[in-house]
Amino acid sequence: MIGCSSAPKETQVSTPPSTAVATTTTPAASKSLLVQTGVPEYPGATQSGSAVSPESGGLTHFYAIFSTPDSADKVVAFYKDQLKFPSSSRGGVTQLVGRTKEGADAQLFVTPQQGETQISIKAIIYSKKS
């Protein structure tokens, strides 16, 4: 399972025409990155994985997966209230997309699963220019 080990692991991800490296993050590092994105952590959610790609061209890509026993409707309502992102639903999955107050581009997928709701967060953090 991603994020369970204390030692970062590298995963090769083929992205034509080059190869990017994503590194799993510790829970503490993940929380720090989540704060940088401006996407709030859902109250009481459990993190099941996260990864970050090293900064390249002023961009850092961050990915995290959380789960909660709360309903998908409750999770979507929380994020719509907190982020003010528009949402769309298809096949039971709700997607919220927008730019946070901190300036990160974020995409959230809220998916009901057997007795729980999965929250997948993808964000691009832009380097601060001096």
C-alpha positions, -999 to +999 in steps of 0.1 A: +000+000+000+013+034-009+025+056+021+027+028+046+065+026+047+086+053+064+113+051+036+104+069+003+101+046-027+105+057-062+081+047-090+089+052-126+060+067-145+063+068-183+053+102-196+062+106-233+086+119-243+104+117-209+102+097-177+090+113-144+098+100-110+071+100-083+081+095-047+057+083-020+056+106+010+054+102+047+022+112+064+039+143+079+053+154+045+019+147+029+002+170+054+027+197+047+022+194+009-016+193+014-014+226+033+007+241+004-021+232-021-048+249+000-070+218-002-083+211+033-080+176+047-115+161+052-122+159+089-116+125+103-104+111+070-077+084+069-049+088+045-042+056+025-015+069+001+003+099-013+031+107-038+049+138-051+069+144-082+101+165-077+098+201-087+104+205-124+099+237-144+085+254-113+058+228-109+054+201-082+027+175-087+011+161-055-013+131-052-031+118-021-059+094-013-081+095+018-111+075+030-139+083+053-170+064+065-191+096+057-213+096+026-201+109-007-227+136-006-214+149+028-178+149+015-188+168-017-208+193+003-177+199+025-154+205-004-179+227-023-183+249+008-145+250+016-131+254-020-160+269-039-151+246-068-178+236-094-185+199-095-198+173-120-208+137-115-207+107-137-210+070-129-213+077-092-180+097-091-180+134-084-152+156-097-144+190-083-118+212-102-104+246-096-077+269-083-072+272-046-066+305-028-030+294-024-027+293-062-026+255-067-046+238-094-065+210-078-087+182-089-107+160-064-125+128-071-151+117-046-160+080-050-185+060-029-171+025-022-182-004-001-192+013+032-169+043+028-160+072+005-127+076-012-112+111-018-085+113-044-067+146-046-044+157-075-028+191-073-001+212-091+018+235-068+035+264-085+068+276-072+068+310-056+088+335-076+111+358-057 
